[in-house]
């Protein structure tokens, strides 16, 4: 059955579903890091009606939607204007809404907890997200990840680790995502899905959806 992975360049989620026998495709404005022939370069909104009969996992940009970015709406960064920031918020909300309302029977949209300005621009039926951490799935890392789910169950931890104490070197290592230095590839490092999380998505959502589809 067909799986759509939207707004992904790493190929991590696509490969996890493909490894379990699904016909998985990723779509993004940029090329895929692994140069897969199962990656489409384009606007995800142009590919939502291609008969994705199992499920879709979307990773739309969260820069203007998440709580950490709300300050820029009121105090734009150097060289930017208030109008530009609010316009980008509208664009981000529109893309998120298109993913959430895609004609796919089962959907997961990944984004952090949003600020109120973003929520006001999104569909009224949007539920609260399930917040998971990579260390629930055997990854030595902190990265609170929110999944907004439609027609899919919440993820269950598969290999829950014990986080290190704050202030230790190990804690700093686990915090690599948050401590990433500024640079042209910072966004890519911070947005990449951990393999453990992707495997849990493919195992739990893929298996559950396949059973639902044939029921």
Secondary structure, 3 states (H helix, E strand, C coil): CEEEEECCCCCHHHHHHHCCCCEEEEEECCCCCCCCCCEEECCHHHHCCCCCCCEEEECCCCCCCEHHHCHHHHCCCCCCCHHHHHHHHHHHHHHHHHHHCCCCCCEEEECCCECHHHHCCCCCCCCCCEEECHHHECCCCCCCEEEEEECCCCCCCCECCCCCCCCCHHHHHHCCCCCCCCCCCHHHHHHCCCHHHHHHHHHHHHHHHHHHHHC
